[in-house]
């Protein structure tokens, strides 16, 4: 587990790279993708961020996608065996 950074470490790295402090890292999504929850928006929506931007566009900020309207919905989808990628792709 030493090779896997903790959420606090990922959050600090993301802050240094210019991501908003209100985005809290949830988990990796594969390659350069990360799932985040917005701590400042109503209902705490979940966001998928691709640091390379290659999945959704060309620029760094093109990699941001609104995934789910609330953390609660995202967690229930995952817990029920649903596909959390459905609303993103």
PDB file of N, CA, C and O in Angstrom:
ATOM      1  N   UNK A   1       0.812  -1.198   0.000  1.00  0.00           N
ATOM      2  CA  UNK A   1       0.000   0.000   0.000  1.00  0.00           C
ATOM      3  C   UNK A   1       0.859   1.268   0.000  1.00  0.00           C
ATOM      4  O   UNK A   1       0.324   2.364  -0.169  1.00  0.00           O
ATOM      5  N   UNK A   2       2.157   1.146   0.182  1.00  0.00           N
ATOM      6  CA  UNK A   2       3.007   2.334   0.192  1.00  0.00           C
ATOM      7  C   UNK A   2       2.988   3.068  -1.140  1.00  0.00           C
ATOM      8  O   UNK A   2       3.213   4.277  -1.189  1.00  0.00           O
ATOM      9  N   UNK A   3       2.722   2.345  -2.216  1.00  0.00           N
ATOM     10  CA  UNK A   3       2.712   2.956  -3.542  1.00  0.00           C
ATOM     11  C   UNK A   3       1.454   3.766  -3.809  1.00  0.00           C
ATOM     12  O   UNK A   3       1.414   4.535  -4.769  1.00  0.00           O
ATOM     13  N   UNK A   4       0.428   3.613  -2.983  1.00  0.00           N
ATOM     14  CA  UNK A   4      -0.837   4.316  -3.183  1.00  0.00           C
ATOM     15  C   UNK A   4      -0.908   5.512  -2.242  1.00  0.00           C
ATOM     16  O   UNK A   4      -0.906   5.337  -1.024  1.00  0.00           O
ATOM     17  N   UNK A   5      -0.970   6.713  -2.784  1.00  0.00           N
ATOM     18  CA  UNK A   5      -1.040   7.898  -1.906  1.00  0.00           C
ATOM     19  C   UNK A   5      -2.391   7.978  -1.204  1.00  0.00           C
ATOM     20  O   UNK A   5      -3.403   7.502  -1.719  1.00  0.00           O
ATOM     21  N   UNK A   6      -2.391   8.583  -0.033  1.00  0.00           N
ATOM     22  CA  UNK A   6      -3.646   8.765   0.693  1.00  0.00           C
ATOM     23  C   UNK A   6      -4.422   9.934   0.086  1.00  0.00           C
ATOM     24  O   UNK A   6      -3.859  10.737  -0.658  1.00  0.00           O
ATOM     25  N   UNK A   7      -5.690  10.025   0.398  1.00  0.00           N
ATOM     26  CA  UNK A   7      -6.551  11.082  -0.153  1.00  0.00           C
ATOM     27  C   UNK A   7      -6.034  12.468   0.200  1.00  0.00           C
ATOM     28  O   UNK A   7      -6.127  13.387  -0.615  1.00  0.00           O
ATOM     29  N   UNK A   8      -5.492  12.633   1.397  1.00  0.00           N
ATOM     30  CA  UNK A   8      -4.965  13.941   1.804  1.00  0.00           C
ATOM     31  C   UNK A   8      -3.774  14.332   0.943  1.00  0.00           C
ATOM     32  O   UNK A   8      -3.638  15.496   0.566  1.00  0.00           O
ATOM     33  N   UNK A   9      -2.915  13.380   0.632  1.00  0.00           N
ATOM     34  CA  UNK A   9      -1.771  13.641  -0.226  1.00  0.00           C
ATOM     35  C   UNK A   9      -2.188  14.003  -1.643  1.00  0.00           C
ATOM     36  O   UNK A   9      -1.616  14.903  -2.258  1.00  0.00           O
ATOM     37  N   UNK A  10      -3.184  13.298  -2.153  1.00  0.00           N
ATOM     38  CA  UNK A  10      -3.702  13.598  -3.492  1.00  0.00           C
ATOM     39  C   UNK A  10      -4.331  14.982  -3.505  1.00  0.00           C
ATOM     40  O   UNK A  10      -4.160  15.737  -4.463  1.00  0.00           O
ATOM     41  N   UNK A  11      -5.059  15.317  -2.446  1.00  0.00           N
ATOM     42  CA  UNK A  11      -5.688  16.640  -2.363  1.00  0.00           C
ATOM     43  C   UNK A  11      -4.623  17.739  -2.363  1.00  0.00           C
ATOM     44  O   UNK A  11      -4.780  18.746  -3.053  1.00  0.00           O
ATOM     45  N   UNK A  12      -3.558  17.563  -1.610  1.00  0.00           N
ATOM     46  CA  UNK A  12      -2.472  18.542  -1.575  1.00  0.00           C
ATOM     47  C   UNK A  12      -1.821  18.684  -2.947  1.00  0.00           C
ATOM     48  O   UNK A  12      -1.540  19.800  -3.384  1.00  0.00           O
ATOM     49  N   UNK A  13      -1.582  17.574  -3.623  1.00  0.00           N
ATOM     50  CA  UNK A  13      -0.999  17.618  -4.966  1.00  0.00           C
ATOM     51  C   UNK A  13      -1.916  18.367  -5.920  1.00  0.00           C
ATOM     52  O   UNK A  13      -1.458  19.198  -6.703  1.00  0.00           O
ATOM     53  N   UNK A  14      -3.212  18.074  -5.855  1.00  0.00           N
ATOM     54  CA  UNK A  14      -4.172  18.733  -6.742  1.00  0.00           C
ATOM     55  C   UNK A  14      -4.239  20.235  -6.475  1.00  0.00           C
ATOM     56  O   UNK A  14      -4.363  21.024  -7.412  1.00  0.00           O
ATOM     57  N   UNK A  15      -4.160  20.632  -5.224  1.00  0.00           N
ATOM     58  CA  UNK A  15      -4.134  22.064  -4.896  1.00  0.00           C
ATOM     59  C   UNK A  15      -2.922  22.739  -5.533  1.00  0.00           C
ATOM     60  O   UNK A  15      -3.024  23.838  -6.078  1.00  0.00           O
ATOM     61  N   UNK A  16      -1.787  22.072  -5.458  1.00  0.00           N
ATOM     62  CA  UNK A  16      -0.569  22.654  -6.030  1.00  0.00           C
ATOM     63  C   UNK A  16      -0.641  22.731  -7.550  1.00  0.00           C
ATOM     64  O   UNK A  16       0.065  23.528  -8.167  1.00  0.00           O
ATOM     65  N   UNK A  17      -1.498  21.900  -8.158  1.00  0.00           N
ATOM     66  CA  UNK A  17      -1.666  21.917  -9.612  1.00  0.00           C
ATOM     67  C   UNK A  17      -2.802  22.835 -10.055  1.00  0.00           C
ATOM     68  O   UNK A  17      -3.097  22.931 -11.246  1.00  0.00           O
ATOM     69  N   UNK A  18      -3.439  23.510  -9.094  1.00  0.00           N
ATOM     70  CA  UNK A  18      -4.442  24.505  -9.446  1.00  0.00           C
ATOM     71  C   UNK A  18      -5.888  24.054  -9.389  1.00  0.00           C
ATOM     72  O   UNK A  18      -6.777  24.829  -9.742  1.00  0.00           O
ATOM     73  N   UNK A  19      -6.159  22.825  -8.955  1.00  0.00           N
ATOM     74  CA  UNK A  19      -7.548  22.414  -8.818  1.00  0.00           C
ATOM     75  C   UNK A  19      -8.160  23.128  -7.624  1.00  0.00           C
ATOM     76  O   UNK A  19      -7.457  23.431  -6.661  1.00  0.00           O
ATOM     77  N   UNK A  20      -9.457  23.402  -7.672  1.00  0.00           N
ATOM     78  CA  UNK A  20     -10.102  24.132  -6.574  1.00  0.00           C
ATOM     79  C   UNK A  20     -10.032  23.365  -5.247  1.00  0.00           C
ATOM     80  O   UNK A  20     -10.136  22.138  -5.240  1.00  0.00           O
ATOM     81  N   UNK A  21      -9.859  24.063  -4.143  1.00  0.00           N
ATOM     82  CA  UNK A  21      -9.793  23.396  -2.844  1.00  0.00           C
ATOM     83  C   UNK A  21     -11.108  22.736  -2.443  1.00  0.00           C
ATOM     84  O   UNK A  21     -11.129  21.894  -1.546  1.00  0.00           O
ATOM     85  N   UNK A  22     -12.201  23.108  -3.097  1.00  0.00           N
ATOM     86  CA  UNK A  22     -13.503  22.517  -2.764  1.00  0.00           C
ATOM     87  C   UNK A  22     -13.699  21.146  -3.412  1.00  0.00           C
ATOM     88  O   UNK A  22     -14.697  20.481  -3.135  1.00  0.00           O
ATOM     89  N   UNK A  23     -12.784  20.714  -4.259  1.00  0.00           N
ATOM     90  CA  UNK A  23     -12.862  19.383  -4.848  1.00  0.00           C
ATOM     91  C   UNK A  23     -12.108  18.405  -3.958  1.00  0.00           C
ATOM     92  O   UNK A  23     -10.895  18.526  -3.787  1.00  0.00           O
ATOM     93  N   UNK A  24     -12.814  17.447  -3.398  1.00  0.00           N
ATOM     94  CA  UNK A  24     -12.183  16.445  -2.539  1.00  0.00           C
ATOM     95  C   UNK A  24     -12.052  15.140  -3.321  1.00  0.00           C
ATOM     96  O   UNK A  24     -13.031  14.627  -3.863  1.00  0.00           O
ATOM     97  N   UNK A  25     -10.849  14.619  -3.372  1.00  0.00           N
ATOM     98  CA  UNK A  25     -10.545  13.374  -4.071  1.00  0.00           C
ATOM     99  C   UNK A  25     -11.315  12.214  -3.442  1.00  0.00           C
ATOM    100  O   UNK A  25     -11.317  12.049  -2.223  1.00  0.00           O
ATOM    101  N   UNK A  26     -11.973  11.410  -4.289  1.00  0.00           N
ATOM    102  CA  UNK A  26     -12.660  10.205  -3.815  1.00  0.00           C
ATOM    103  C   UNK A  26     -11.856   8.952  -4.126  1.00  0.00           C
ATOM    104  O   UNK A  26     -11.532   8.170  -3.232  1.00  0.00           O
ATOM    105  N   UNK A  27     -11.533   8.769  -5.416  1.00  0.00           N
ATOM    106  CA  UNK A  27     -10.815   7.577  -5.840  1.00  0.00           C
ATOM    107  C   UNK A  27     -10.300   7.775  -7.250  1.00  0.00           C
ATOM    108  O   UNK A  27     -10.708   8.700  -7.954  1.00  0.00           O
ATOM    109  N   UNK A  28      -9.410   6.905  -7.647  1.00  0.00           N
ATOM    110  CA  UNK A  28      -8.902   6.952  -9.018  1.00  0.00           C
ATOM    111  C   UNK A  28      -9.926   6.345  -9.970  1.00  0.00           C
ATOM    112  O   UNK A  28     -10.683   5.448  -9.600  1.00  0.00           O
ATOM    113  N   UNK A  29      -9.936   6.846 -11.193  1.00  0.00           N
ATOM    114  CA  UNK A  29     -10.832   6.324 -12.215  1.00  0.00           C
ATOM    115  C   UNK A  29     -10.086   5.583 -13.301  1.00  0.00           C
ATOM    116  O   UNK A  29     -10.688   5.135 -14.277  1.00  0.00           O
ATOM    117  N   UNK A  30      -8.795   5.452 -13.142  1.00  0.00           N
ATOM    118  CA  UNK A  30      -7.969   4.788 -14.141  1.00  0.00           C
ATOM    119  C   UNK A  30      -7.142   5.803 -14.906  1.00  0.00           C
ATOM    120  O   UNK A  30      -7.577   6.933 -15.130  1.00  0.00           O
ATOM    121  N   UNK A  31      -5.955   5.397 -15.301  1.00  0.00           N
ATOM    122  CA  UNK A  31      -4.998   6.257 -16.018  1.00  0.00           C
ATOM    123  C   UNK A  31      -4.831   7.581 -15.272  1.00  0.00           C
ATOM    124  O   UNK A  31      -4.351   7.594 -14.138  1.00  0.00           O
ATOM    125  N   UNK A  32      -5.218   8.685 -15.890  1.00  0.00           N
ATOM    126  CA  UNK A  32      -5.076  10.000 -15.251  1.00  0.00           C
ATOM    127  C   UNK A  32      -6.411  10.534 -14.757  1.00  0.00           C
ATOM    128  O   UNK A  32      -6.539  11.728 -14.490  1.00  0.00           O
ATOM    129  N   UNK A  33      -7.410   9.657 -14.631  1.00  0.00           N
ATOM    130  CA  UNK A  33      -8.742  10.083 -14.198  1.00  0.00           C
ATOM    131  C   UNK A  33      -8.899   9.932 -12.695  1.00  0.00           C
ATOM    132  O   UNK A  33      -8.404   8.984 -12.085  1.00  0.00           O
ATOM    133  N   UNK A  34      -9.606  10.899 -12.117  1.00  0.00           N
ATOM    134  CA  UNK A  34      -9.896  10.877 -10.686  1.00  0.00           C
ATOM    135  C   UNK A  34     -11.337  11.316 -10.457  1.00  0.00           C
ATOM    136  O   UNK A  34     -11.825  12.243 -11.103  1.00  0.00           O
ATOM    137  N   UNK A  35     -12.010  10.642  -9.533  1.00  0.00           N
ATOM    138  CA  UNK A  35     -13.339  11.036  -9.098  1.00  0.00           C
ATOM    139  C   UNK A  35     -13.181  12.005  -7.930  1.00  0.00           C
ATOM    140  O   UNK A  35     -12.385  11.767  -7.021  1.00  0.00           O
ATOM    141  N   UNK A  36     -13.941  13.097  -7.959  1.00  0.00           N
ATOM    142  CA  UNK A  36     -13.919  14.108  -6.901  1.00  0.00           C
ATOM    143  C   UNK A  36     -15.353  14.420  -6.485  1.00  0.00           C
ATOM    144  O   UNK A  36     -16.291  14.222  -7.257  1.00  0.00           O
ATOM    145  N   UNK A  37     -15.509  14.904  -5.274  1.00  0.00           N
ATOM    146  CA  UNK A  37     -16.794  15.409  -4.821  1.00  0.00           C
ATOM    147  C   UNK A  37     -16.623  16.898  -4.549  1.00  0.00           C
ATOM    148  O   UNK A  37     -15.625  17.327  -3.968  1.00  0.00           O
ATOM    149  N   UNK A  38     -17.599  17.669  -4.972  1.00  0.00           N
ATOM    150  CA  UNK A  38     -17.569  19.105  -4.711  1.00  0.00           C
ATOM    151  C   UNK A  38     -18.113  19.355  -3.311  1.00  0.00           C
ATOM    152  O   UNK A  38     -19.238  18.967  -2.996  1.00  0.00           O
ATOM    153  N   UNK A  39     -17.316  19.999  -2.482  1.00  0.00           N
ATOM    154  CA  UNK A  39     -17.725  20.292  -1.113  1.00  0.00           C
ATOM    155  C   UNK A  39     -18.512  21.588  -1.004  1.00  0.00           C
ATOM    156  O   UNK A  39     -19.119  21.862   0.032  1.00  0.00           O
ATOM    157  N   UNK A  40     -18.508  22.391  -2.068  1.00  0.00           N
ATOM    158  CA  UNK A  40     -19.157  23.698  -1.996  1.00  0.00           C
ATOM    159  C   UNK A  40     -20.478  23.781  -2.751  1.00  0.00           C
ATOM    160  O   UNK A  40     -21.277  24.678  -2.483  1.00  0.00           O
ATOM    161  N   UNK A  41     -20.726  22.880  -3.676  1.00  0.00           N
ATOM    162  CA  UNK A  41     -21.955  22.928  -4.470  1.00  0.00           C
ATOM    163  C   UNK A  41     -23.100  22.207  -3.752  1.00  0.00           C
ATOM    164  O   UNK A  41     -22.872  21.288  -2.965  1.00  0.00           O
ATOM    165  N   UNK A  42     -24.300  22.626  -4.027  1.00  0.00           N
ATOM    166  CA  UNK A  42     -25.493  22.020  -3.431  1.00  0.00           C
ATOM    167  C   UNK A  42     -25.549  20.531  -3.769  1.00  0.00           C
ATOM    168  O   UNK A  42     -25.314  20.151  -4.916  1.00  0.00           O
ATOM    169  N   UNK A  43     -25.848  19.706  -2.811  1.00  0.00           N
ATOM    170  CA  UNK A  43     -25.956  18.248  -2.920  1.00  0.00           C
ATOM    171  C   UNK A  43     -24.636  17.542  -3.180  1.00  0.00           C
ATOM    172  O   UNK A  43     -24.622  16.328  -3.384  1.00  0.00           O
ATOM    173  N   UNK A  44     -23.533  18.269  -3.177  1.00  0.00           N
ATOM    174  CA  UNK A  44     -22.204  17.686  -3.348  1.00  0.00           C
ATOM    175  C   UNK A  44     -22.104  16.791  -4.589  1.00  0.00           C
ATOM    176  O   UNK A  44     -21.962  15.574  -4.465  1.00  0.00           O
ATOM    177  N   UNK A  45     -22.178  17.390  -5.786  1.00  0.00           N
ATOM    178  CA  UNK A  45     -22.072  16.590  -7.004  1.00  0.00           C
ATOM    179  C   UNK A  45     -20.700  15.920  -7.121  1.00  0.00           C
ATOM    180  O   UNK A  45     -19.704  16.385  -6.567  1.00  0.00           O
ATOM    181  N   UNK A  46     -20.691  14.822  -7.855  1.00  0.00           N
ATOM    182  CA  UNK A  46     -19.451  14.095  -8.117  1.00  0.00           C
ATOM    183  C   UNK A  46     -18.959  14.491  -9.504  1.00  0.00           C
ATOM    184  O   UNK A  46     -19.736  14.594 -10.454  1.00  0.00           O
ATOM    185  N   UNK A  47     -17.645  14.711  -9.599  1.00  0.00           N
ATOM    186  CA  UNK A  47     -17.011  15.132 -10.837  1.00  0.00           C
ATOM    187  C   UNK A  47     -15.969  14.100 -11.226  1.00  0.00           C
ATOM    188  O   UNK A  47     -15.326  13.498 -10.367  1.00  0.00           O
ATOM    189  N   UNK A  48     -15.808  13.902 -12.522  1.00  0.00           N
ATOM    190  CA  UNK A  48     -14.725  13.069 -13.027  1.00  0.00           C
ATOM    191  C   UNK A  48     -13.737  14.002 -13.701  1.00  0.00           C
ATOM    192  O   UNK A  48     -14.111  14.786 -14.573  1.00  0.00           O
ATOM    193  N   UNK A  49     -12.486  13.922 -13.303  1.00  0.00           N
ATOM    194  CA  UNK A  49     -11.457  14.799 -13.839  1.00  0.00           C
ATOM    195  C   UNK A  49     -10.368  13.974 -14.497  1.00  0.00           C
ATOM    196  O   UNK A  49      -9.796  13.080 -13.874  1.00  0.00           O
ATOM    197  N   UNK A  50     -10.077  14.274 -15.762  1.00  0.00           N
ATOM    198  CA  UNK A  50      -8.970  13.657 -16.482  1.00  0.00           C
ATOM    199  C   UNK A  50      -7.887  14.712 -16.634  1.00  0.00           C
ATOM    200  O   UNK A  50      -8.044  15.655 -17.410  1.00  0.00           O
ATOM    201  N   UNK A  51      -6.799  14.564 -15.906  1.00  0.00           N
ATOM    202  CA  UNK A  51      -5.732  15.571 -15.898  1.00  0.00           C
ATOM    203  C   UNK A  51      -5.132  15.797 -17.273  1.00  0.00           C
ATOM    204  O   UNK A  51      -4.655  16.893 -17.566  1.00  0.00           O
ATOM    205  N   UNK A  52      -5.146  14.782 -18.115  1.00  0.00           N
ATOM    206  CA  UNK A  52      -4.608  14.938 -19.459  1.00  0.00           C
ATOM    207  C   UNK A  52      -5.608  15.589 -20.403  1.00  0.00           C
ATOM    208  O   UNK A  52      -5.216  16.177 -21.411  1.00  0.00           O
ATOM    209  N   UNK A  53      -6.886  15.491 -20.089  1.00  0.00           N
ATOM    210  CA  UNK A  53      -7.912  16.060 -20.946  1.00  0.00           C
ATOM    211  C   UNK A  53      -8.132  15.276 -22.226  1.00  0.00           C
ATOM    212  O   UNK A  53      -8.947  15.675 -23.058  1.00  0.00           O
ATOM    213  N   UNK A  54      -7.424  14.170 -22.402  1.00  0.00           N
ATOM    214  CA  UNK A  54      -7.509  13.428 -23.652  1.00  0.00           C
ATOM    215  C   UNK A  54      -8.853  12.735 -23.855  1.00  0.00           C
ATOM    216  O   UNK A  54      -9.295  12.550 -24.989  1.00  0.00           O
ATOM    217  N   UNK A  55      -9.487  12.361 -22.780  1.00  0.00           N
ATOM    218  CA  UNK A  55     -10.738  11.623 -22.907  1.00  0.00           C
ATOM    219  C   UNK A  55     -11.855  12.501 -23.449  1.00  0.00           C
ATOM    220  O   UNK A  55     -12.658  12.045 -24.263  1.00  0.00           O
ATOM    221  N   UNK A  56     -11.919  13.740 -23.015  1.00  0.00           N
ATOM    222  CA  UNK A  56     -13.056  14.582 -23.358  1.00  0.00           C
ATOM    223  C   UNK A  56     -12.700  15.774 -24.237  1.00  0.00           C
ATOM    224  O   UNK A  56     -13.607  16.428 -24.752  1.00  0.00           O
ATOM    225  N   UNK A  57     -11.443  16.080 -24.428  1.00  0.00           N
ATOM    226  CA  UNK A  57     -11.060  17.243 -25.219  1.00  0.00           C
ATOM    227  C   UNK A  57      -9.557  17.365 -25.292  1.00  0.00           C
ATOM    228  O   UNK A  57      -8.838  16.395 -25.049  1.00  0.00           O
ATOM    229  N   UNK A  58      -9.079  18.540 -25.622  1.00  0.00           N
ATOM    230  CA  UNK A  58      -7.649  18.733 -25.813  1.00  0.00           C
ATOM    231  C   UNK A  58      -6.962  19.471 -24.672  1.00  0.00           C
ATOM    232  O   UNK A  58      -5.812  19.171 -24.351  1.00  0.00           O
ATOM    233  N   UNK A  59      -7.645  20.430 -24.054  1.00  0.00           N
ATOM    234  CA  UNK A  59      -7.017  21.228 -23.014  1.00  0.00           C
ATOM    235  C   UNK A  59      -7.138  20.619 -21.642  1.00  0.00           C
ATOM    236  O   UNK A  59      -7.935  19.709 -21.414  1.00  0.00           O
ATOM    237  N   UNK A  60      -6.323  21.138 -20.714  1.00  0.00           N
ATOM    238  CA  UNK A  60      -6.312  20.631 -19.344  1.00  0.00           C
ATOM    239  C   UNK A  60      -7.694  20.687 -18.702  1.00  0.00           C
ATOM    240  O   UNK A  60      -8.103  19.727 -18.049  1.00  0.00           O
ATOM    241  N   UNK A  61      -8.419  21.785 -18.873  1.00  0.00           N
ATOM    242  CA  UNK A  61      -9.731  21.916 -18.255  1.00  0.00           C
ATOM    243  C   UNK A  61     -10.829  21.215 -19.039  1.00  0.00           C
ATOM    244  O   UNK A  61     -11.963  21.127 -18.565  1.00  0.00           O
ATOM    245  N   UNK A  62     -10.515  20.715 -20.228  1.00  0.00           N
ATOM    246  CA  UNK A  62     -11.489  19.928 -20.982  1.00  0.00           C
ATOM    247  C   UNK A  62     -11.725  18.579 -20.328  1.00  0.00           C
ATOM    248  O   UNK A  62     -12.680  17.880 -20.669  1.00  0.00           O
ATOM    249  N   UNK A  63     -10.860  18.208 -19.390  1.00  0.00           N
ATOM    250  CA  UNK A  63     -10.967  16.906 -18.746  1.00  0.00           C
ATOM    251  C   UNK A  63     -11.985  16.827 -17.628  1.00  0.00           C
ATOM    252  O   UNK A  63     -12.108  15.776 -17.000  1.00  0.00           O
ATOM    253  N   UNK A  64     -12.713  17.883 -17.355  1.00  0.00           N
ATOM    254  CA  UNK A  64     -13.679  17.886 -16.256  1.00  0.00           C
ATOM    255  C   UNK A  64     -15.074  17.528 -16.765  1.00  0.00           C
ATOM    256  O   UNK A  64     -15.549  18.092 -17.751  1.00  0.00           O
ATOM    257  N   UNK A  65     -15.717  16.597 -16.088  1.00  0.00           N
ATOM    258  CA  UNK A  65     -17.090  16.213 -16.418  1.00  0.00           C
ATOM    259  C   UNK A  65     -17.904  16.079 -15.141  1.00  0.00           C
ATOM    260  O   UNK A  65     -17.440  15.533 -14.140  1.00  0.00           O
ATOM    261  N   UNK A  66     -19.116  16.585 -15.199  1.00  0.00           N
ATOM    262  CA  UNK A  66     -20.076  16.411 -14.109  1.00  0.00           C
ATOM    263  C   UNK A  66     -20.563  14.973 -14.210  1.00  0.00           C
ATOM    264  O   UNK A  66     -21.092  14.575 -15.248  1.00  0.00           O
ATOM    265  N   UNK A  67     -20.396  14.193 -13.158  1.00  0.00           N
ATOM    266  CA  UNK A  67     -20.730  12.775 -13.214  1.00  0.00           C
ATOM    267  C   UNK A  67     -22.114  12.478 -12.649  1.00  0.00           C
ATOM    268  O   UNK A  67     -22.911  11.791 -13.287  1.00  0.00           O
ATOM    269  N   UNK A  68     -22.401  12.987 -11.469  1.00  0.00           N
ATOM    270  CA  UNK A  68     -23.652  12.690 -10.780  1.00  0.00           C
ATOM    271  C   UNK A  68     -24.067  13.899  -9.956  1.00  0.00           C
ATOM    272  O   UNK A  68     -23.223  14.640  -9.452  1.00  0.00           O
ATOM    273  N   UNK A  69     -25.360  14.090  -9.826  1.00  0.00           N
ATOM    274  CA  UNK A  69     -25.891  15.268  -9.140  1.00  0.00           C
ATOM    275  C   UNK A  69     -25.558  15.308  -7.652  1.00  0.00           C
ATOM    276  O   UNK A  69     -25.553  16.381  -7.049  1.00  0.00           O
ATOM    277  N   UNK A  70     -25.280  14.154  -7.057  1.00  0.00           N
ATOM    278  CA  UNK A  70     -24.978  14.154  -5.622  1.00  0.00           C
ATOM    279  C   UNK A  70     -24.070  12.981  -5.268  1.00  0.00           C
ATOM    280  O   UNK A  70     -24.069  11.947  -5.936  1.00  0.00           O
ATOM    281  N   UNK A  71     -23.305  13.167  -4.208  1.00  0.00           N
ATOM    282  CA  UNK A  71     -22.468  12.082  -3.703  1.00  0.00           C
ATOM    283  C   UNK A  71     -23.340  10.904  -3.286  1.00  0.00           C
ATOM    284  O   UNK A  71     -22.985   9.747  -3.509  1.00  0.00           O
ATOM    285  N   UNK A  72     -24.468  11.206  -2.688  1.00  0.00           N
ATOM    286  CA  UNK A  72     -25.395  10.138  -2.261  1.00  0.00           C
ATOM    287  C   UNK A  72     -25.803   9.259  -3.443  1.00  0.00           C
ATOM    288  O   UNK A  72     -25.778   8.032  -3.342  1.00  0.00           O
ATOM    289  N   UNK A  73     -26.179   9.879  -4.560  1.00  0.00           N
ATOM    290  CA  UNK A  73     -26.595   9.114  -5.746  1.00  0.00           C
ATOM    291  C   UNK A  73     -25.430   8.295  -6.295  1.00  0.00           C
ATOM    292  O   UNK A  73     -25.604   7.132  -6.661  1.00  0.00           O
ATOM    293  N   UNK A  74     -24.239   8.900  -6.355  1.00  0.00           N
ATOM    294  CA  UNK A  74     -23.057   8.198  -6.872  1.00  0.00           C
ATOM    295  C   UNK A  74     -22.746   6.979  -6.013  1.00  0.00           C
ATOM    296  O   UNK A  74     -22.479   5.901  -6.544  1.00  0.00           O
ATOM    297  N   UNK A  75     -22.779   7.140  -4.681  1.00  0.00           N
ATOM    298  CA  UNK A  75     -22.496   6.024  -3.775  1.00  0.00           C
ATOM    299  C   UNK A  75     -23.561   4.930  -3.868  1.00  0.00           C
ATOM    300  O   UNK A  75     -23.228   3.745  -3.843  1.00  0.00           O
ATOM    301  N   UNK A  76     -24.831   5.309  -3.975  1.00  0.00           N
ATOM    302  CA  UNK A  76     -25.898   4.310  -4.107  1.00  0.00           C
ATOM    303  C   UNK A  76     -25.763   3.542  -5.416  1.00  0.00           C
ATOM    304  O   UNK A  76     -25.976   2.330  -5.449  1.00  0.00           O
ATOM    305  N   UNK A  77     -25.416   4.229  -6.478  1.00  0.00           N
ATOM    306  CA  UNK A  77     -25.218   3.549  -7.767  1.00  0.00           C
ATOM    307  C   UNK A  77     -24.126   2.504  -7.633  1.00  0.00           C
ATOM    308  O   UNK A  77     -24.291   1.360  -8.058  1.00  0.00           O
ATOM    309  N   UNK A  78     -23.008   2.905  -7.039  1.00  0.00           N
ATOM    310  CA  UNK A  78     -21.892   1.983  -6.839  1.00  0.00           C
ATOM    311  C   UNK A  78     -22.287   0.821  -5.924  1.00  0.00           C
ATOM    312  O   UNK A  78     -22.010  -0.336  -6.241  1.00  0.00           O
ATOM    313  N   UNK A  79     -22.931   1.120  -4.796  1.00  0.00           N
ATOM    314  CA  UNK A  79     -23.299   0.090  -3.821  1.00  0.00           C
ATOM    315  C   UNK A  79     -24.308  -0.903  -4.384  1.00  0.00           C
ATOM    316  O   UNK A  79     -24.294  -2.076  -4.013  1.00  0.00           O
ATOM    317  N   UNK A  80     -25.184  -0.443  -5.277  1.00  0.00           N
ATOM    318  CA  UNK A  80     -26.181  -1.324  -5.885  1.00  0.00           C
ATOM    319  C   UNK A  80     -25.640  -2.089  -7.086  1.00  0.00           C
ATOM    320  O   UNK A  80     -26.382  -2.810  -7.753  1.00  0.00           O
ATOM    321  N   UNK A  81     -24.346  -1.932  -7.360  1.00  0.00           N
ATOM    322  CA  UNK A  81     -23.740  -2.647  -8.479  1.00  0.00           C
ATOM    323  C   UNK A  81     -23.951  -1.967  -9.817  1.00  0.00           C
ATOM    324  O   UNK A  81     -23.722  -2.565 -10.868  1.00  0.00           O
ATOM    325  N   UNK A  82     -24.389  -0.712  -9.780  1.00  0.00           N
ATOM    326  CA  UNK A  82     -24.610   0.032 -11.016  1.00  0.00           C
ATOM    327  C   UNK A  82     -23.302   0.549 -11.586  1.00  0.00           C
ATOM    328  O   UNK A  82     -22.235   0.352 -11.005  1.00  0.00           O
ATOM    329  N   UNK A  83     -23.394   1.204 -12.716  1.00  0.00           N
ATOM    330  CA  UNK A  83     -22.227   1.731 -13.409  1.00  0.00           C
ATOM    331  C   UNK A  83     -22.128   3.233 -13.191  1.00  0.00           C
ATOM    332  O   UNK A  83     -22.922   3.994 -13.744  1.00  0.00           O
ATOM    333  N   UNK A  84     -21.166   3.664 -12.396  1.00  0.00           N
ATOM    334  CA  UNK A  84     -21.002   5.089 -12.099  1.00  0.00           C
ATOM    335  C   UNK A  84     -20.521   5.868 -13.321  1.00  0.00           C
ATOM    336  O   UNK A  84     -20.514   7.099 -13.307  1.00  0.00           O
ATOM    337  N   UNK A  85     -20.129   5.174 -14.354  1.00  0.00           N
ATOM    338  CA  UNK A  85     -19.678   5.825 -15.595  1.00  0.00           C
ATOM    339  C   UNK A  85     -20.843   6.204 -16.513  1.00  0.00           C
ATOM    340  O   UNK A  85     -20.652   6.991 -17.441  1.00  0.00           O
ATOM    341  N   UNK A  86     -22.037   5.669 -16.282  1.00  0.00           N
ATOM    342  CA  UNK A  86     -23.173   5.879 -17.182  1.00  0.00           C
ATOM    343  C   UNK A  86     -23.469   7.344 -17.475  1.00  0.00           C
ATOM    344  O   UNK A  86     -23.688   7.705 -18.631  1.00  0.00           O
ATOM    345  N   UNK A  87     -23.479   8.182 -16.467  1.00  0.00           N
ATOM    346  CA  UNK A  87     -23.837   9.588 -16.673  1.00  0.00           C
ATOM    347  C   UNK A  87     -22.695  10.410 -17.231  1.00  0.00           C
ATOM    348  O   UNK A  87     -22.912  11.518 -17.722  1.00  0.00           O
ATOM    349  N   UNK A  88     -21.478   9.884 -17.162  1.00  0.00           N
ATOM    350  CA  UNK A  88     -20.311  10.639 -17.602  1.00  0.00           C
ATOM    351  C   UNK A  88     -20.063  10.460 -19.096  1.00  0.00           C
ATOM    352  O   UNK A  88     -19.786  11.424 -19.809  1.00  0.00           O
ATOM    353  N   UNK A  89     -20.165   9.229 -19.557  1.00  0.00           N
ATOM    354  CA  UNK A  89     -19.816   8.932 -20.953  1.00  0.00           C
ATOM    355  C   UNK A  89     -20.986   8.982 -21.891  1.00  0.00           C
ATOM    356  O   UNK A  89     -20.826   8.751 -23.089  1.00  0.00           O
TER     357      UNK A  89
END
